[in-house]
Amino acid sequence: MFLAHLPAGYLLTKGIQDRIRQTKYFWIGLVASVLPDIDLFYFYFIDHRQTPHHEYWTHLPIFWITLWVTVTIGNLYYKSRIVSTIALIFFSNIFLHLILDTFAGGISWLYPWSSQSISLVTVPATHAFWVFSFITHWSFLAELAIIVWAIVVFCKSKRL
């Protein structure tokens, strides 16, 4: 995915919060929906695009699963509803990001047992500038659909 992480995170977080009737931690969902892409700073400014950024630890499901299990085990002791709510919103959005990246970008879901990247769709390099390859590929319609859906839901919630 290229542009739809934040709109998808908005939709997921709004859906969760509508179900649990809690709107206090909305911003956590939005931050988590784009958090794995924080590695783009390292990708461009330190690594100089030598390693695909989906191979960094921020895009490894095992890292997020380990963190989620650690938080859950820690919360068994504290039994905090706030921690449970934040963890639900945070990790749901993290995994949504990884699922969306699996669509056309590829994620190593089986790491550390296999470093093979799993992708549902391969976007061929049809243009010199890689962005044009993505936005001219049919899979970009899925991103546009998510963005339009998020706009519709937002407008309905604000009665615009």
C-alpha positions in Angstrom: 0.0 0.0 0.0 1.1 3.5 -0.7 -1.5 6.0 0.6 -4.2 4.0 2.3 -2.6 3.2 5.7 -3.9 6.3 7.5 -7.5 6.1 6.0 -7.6 2.4 6.8 -6.4 3.1 10.3 -9.1 5.7 10.6 -11.8 3.1 9.6 -10.5 0.4 11.8 -10.0 2.6 14.9 -13.5 4.2 14.4 -15.0 0.7 14.1 -13.3 -0.5 17.3 -14.2 2.6 19.2 -17.9 2.5 18.0 -18.0 -1.1 19.3 -16.4 -0.5 22.7 -17.9 3.0 23.1 -14.5 4.6 23.8 -13.2 7.5 21.8 -10.4 8.6 24.1 -7.5 6.9 22.3 -8.4 7.6 18.7 -5.0 9.2 17.9 -3.2 6.0 19.0 -4.9 4.1 16.2 -3.9 6.7 13.7 -0.3 6.7 14.8 -0.1 2.9 14.9 -1.6 2.7 11.4 1.5 4.4 9.9 4.1 3.5 12.6 5.8 0.6 10.7 6.7 3.1 8.0 8.9 5.1 10.4 11.6 3.0 9.0 11.5 5.1 5.8 13.6 7.7 7.5 16.4 5.1 8.0 15.7 3.7 4.5 16.3 7.1 2.8 18.8 8.9 5.1 21.0 6.2 6.5 20.7 3.0 4.5 20.4 5.0 1.2 17.8 2.6 -0.2 20.1 -0.4 -0.1 17.6 -2.7 1.7 13.9 -2.8 1.0 12.2 -1.1 3.9 9.8 -4.0 4.3 12.8 -6.1 5.5 13.5 -3.8 8.5 12.3 -4.9 12.0 9.4 -2.5 11.9 7.8 -4.6 9.2 8.4 -8.0 10.8 5.3 -9.5 12.3 7.3 -11.5 14.8 8.5 -8.2 16.4 5.0 -7.0 16.9 3.7 -10.4 18.0 6.4 -10.5 20.6 5.6 -7.0 21.8 1.8 -7.7 21.9 2.3 -11.0 23.9 4.6 -9.1 26.3 2.0 -6.4 26.9 -0.7 -8.9 27.2 1.2 -11.0 29.8 2.1 -7.8 31.7 -1.5 -6.7 31.7 -2.5 -10.1 33.2 -0.9 -8.9 36.4 -2.3 -5.3 36.3 -5.7 -6.1 34.8 -5.9 -2.6 33.4 -8.9 -1.9 31.1 -7.0 1.2 29.8 -4.0 -1.0 28.8 -6.3 -3.5 27.2 -8.1 -0.8 25.2 -4.9 0.9 24.1 -3.3 -2.5 23.1 -6.4 -3.5 21.1 -6.4 -0.3 19.2 -2.6 -0.1 18.8 -1.9 -3.7 17.7 -5.0 -4.0 15.5 -3.7 -1.0 13.5 -0.1 -2.4 13.4 -1.3 -5.7 11.9 -3.7 -3.9 9.6 -0.7 -2.0 8.2 1.2 -5.3 7.7 -1.8 -6.9 6.0 -2.2 -4.0 3.7 1.5 -4.1 2.9 1.1 -7.8 2.1 -1.3 -6.9 -0.7 1.3 -5.4 -3.1 4.4 -4.8 -1.1 5.4 -8.1 0.6 5.9 -9.0 4.2 8.0 -11.7 5.8 5.2 -13.4 7.8 7.2 -16.5 8.5 10.3 -14.8 9.8 12.5 -16.1 11.5 11.8 -19.5 9.9 11.8 -18.1 6.4 12.8 -14.7 5.1 10.6 -15.1 2.0 8.5 -12.1 1.4 4.8 -12.8 0.9 2.9 -10.6 -1.5 -0.6 -11.1 -3.1 0.1 -8.9 -6.1 3.3 -8.1 -7.9 3.5 -4.6 -9.3 6.0 -4.6 -12.2 8.4 -1.8 -12.7 6.7 -0.2 -15.8 8.0 3.3 -15.2 11.4 4.8 -14.3 9.9 6.5 -11.3 8.5 3.7 -9.1 5.6 5.7 -7.8 4.1 5.8 -11.3 4.4 2.0 -11.5 2.2 1.8 -8.4 -0.4 4.4 -9.3 -0.9 3.1 -12.8 -1.3 -0.6 -11.6 -4.9 -1.9 -11.2 -4.1 -2.7 -7.5 -4.0 1.1 -6.8 -7.8 1.0 -7.1 -8.0 -0.9 -3.8 -6.2 2.1 -2.2 -8.5 4.5 -3.8 -11.5 2.5 -2.6 -10.2 2.6 1.0 -9.6 6.3 0.8 -13.1 7.0 -0.6 -14.6 4.8 2.0 -12.8 6.6 4.8 -13.9 10.0 3.4 -17.6 8.8 3.2 -17.4 7.5 6.8 -15.8 10.7 8.0 -18.4 12.9 6.3 -21.3 10.8 7.7 -19.8 11.0 11.2 -19.5 14.8 10.9 -22.8 15.1 9.0 -21.1 17.0 6.2 
